[in-house]
Amino acid sequence: MTGSEGNPPKRRLVRRTAEGKIGGVCAGLADYFNTDVALVRAAWVVLSIWPGAVVMGVIAYLAAWLLMPRAEATDGAAAAVQPRLVRSRTDRRIAGICGGLAEYFDMDPTIVRVAWVILSIVAGAVVFGVVAYLIAWFIIPPAPLPTWQPSPSTT
């Protein structure tokens, strides 16, 4: 049996430079794993700033940049609508990072907040937890403003 009828085409891991910030590596990974690019960027940065892993994170990104082929302009795989990871506007304590993660993963935001604090303390890297939060604040975009606006009251 050599027929390829009915078999979907193989997905390829490619750099998506059109959607990327630097080289399209994280955008390509997000497309391949069918997840939001902000989540991939945040995970890459958090894993790269883990104590002692900064150089390895940069080297891994450069290696991925060199090894991953660039996506062809006609490839429409990235056009699929996916949920976006955004900072929450409604459930926020500081910047809406944990609230946005909770909304994205459909979890209780208190669990996300407690897990963030516990992981920061247990790992002995409270500074790492704070730095990771600040970087997530920078990487994860805010939720869009509602498109509807109440009409101003005339008195």
C-alpha positions in Angstrom: 0.0 0.0 0.0 1.6 3.2 -1.2 -1.4 5.4 -1.5 -1.4 8.7 0.3 -5.1 9.2 -0.3 -6.8 10.1 3.0 -3.6 10.7 4.8 -3.2 14.2 6.0 0.1 15.9 5.0 2.9 15.6 7.5 3.3 18.7 9.6 6.7 20.3 9.6 8.4 22.3 12.2 9.3 25.5 10.5 10.3 29.1 11.5 7.4 31.5 11.1 9.3 34.7 10.5 6.2 36.7 9.6 4.7 36.0 13.1 8.0 36.0 14.9 9.7 38.6 17.0 13.3 37.7 16.4 13.7 34.6 14.1 10.3 33.0 14.2 11.4 30.0 16.2 8.8 30.4 19.0 6.1 31.2 16.4 7.0 28.0 14.6 6.9 25.9 17.8 3.6 27.4 18.7 2.1 26.5 15.4 3.5 23.0 15.4 2.2 22.3 19.0 -1.1 24.2 18.3 -0.7 26.6 21.2 -0.3 30.3 21.6 3.0 31.9 20.7 3.0 34.0 23.9 2.9 30.8 25.9 5.9 29.4 24.0 7.8 32.6 24.3 7.2 32.8 28.0 8.2 29.2 28.6 11.4 29.7 26.5 12.4 32.7 28.5 11.5 31.2 31.9 13.4 28.1 31.1 16.3 30.2 29.7 16.6 32.4 32.8 16.5 29.4 35.2 19.6 29.8 37.3 22.6 28.7 35.2 20.7 28.1 32.0 20.9 31.5 30.3 23.7 30.6 28.0 22.1 27.3 27.1 18.8 29.1 26.3 20.5 31.5 23.9 22.5 28.6 22.3 19.4 26.5 21.9 17.5 29.4 20.3 20.4 30.0 17.9 20.6 26.3 17.0 16.8 26.2 16.4 17.1 29.3 14.2 19.8 27.6 12.1 18.2 24.1 12.0 14.5 25.0 11.4 13.6 25.8 7.8 11.8 29.0 7.1 8.0 28.6 6.4 7.0 29.2 2.8 4.9 32.3 2.3 2.0 30.2 0.8 1.7 27.9 3.8 -1.6 28.8 5.4 -1.2 26.5 8.5 -0.8 29.5 10.8 -4.1 31.0 9.7 -6.1 28.6 12.0 -7.9 30.4 14.8 -6.5 29.4 18.2 -7.2 30.7 21.7 -4.8 33.5 22.7 -2.9 33.8 25.9 -3.4 37.3 27.2 -3.1 39.1 30.5 -6.5 39.2 32.2 -8.3 42.5 32.5 -10.9 41.1 34.9 -9.0 38.8 37.2 -5.8 40.5 38.2 -3.8 41.1 41.3 -0.8 42.8 39.8 -0.6 42.5 36.0 -3.1 39.8 35.1 -0.5 37.2 34.3 -1.9 34.4 36.6 -5.4 35.4 35.7 -4.6 35.1 32.0 -2.9 31.8 32.4 -5.9 30.5 34.4 -8.3 31.7 31.7 -6.2 30.1 28.9 -6.0 26.7 30.7 -9.5 27.0 32.1 -8.3 26.7 35.7 -9.0 28.5 39.0 -6.7 31.5 39.1 -6.0 31.0 42.8 -4.4 27.6 41.9 -2.2 29.3 39.3 -1.1 32.0 41.8 -0.4 29.6 44.6 1.5 27.3 42.2 3.6 30.3 41.0 4.5 31.3 44.6 5.2 27.7 45.7 7.4 27.0 42.7 9.3 30.2 43.3 9.9 29.4 47.0 10.5 25.7 46.7 13.1 26.2 44.0 14.9 28.6 46.3 14.7 31.2 43.6 12.3 33.9 44.7 14.2 36.4 42.6 13.7 34.0 39.7 10.0 33.9 40.3 9.8 37.7 40.3 12.0 38.0 37.2 9.9 35.4 35.4 6.7 37.3 36.3 8.1 40.6 35.1 9.2 38.9 31.8 5.8 37.3 31.4 4.3 40.8 32.0 6.4 42.0 29.0 5.8 39.0 26.7 2.1 38.2 27.2 -0.1 40.9 25.6 -3.0 42.5 27.4 -6.5 41.3 26.7 -8.1 43.5 24.0 -10.5 46.1 25.2 -14.2 45.3 24.8 -15.5 46.5 21.5 -18.7 47.8 22.9 -18.9 51.0 24.9 -21.9 52.1 26.9 -23.5 55.2 25.5 -22.8 58.3 27.6 -25.7 59.5 29.6 -27.2 62.8 28.7 -28.5 64.8 31.5 
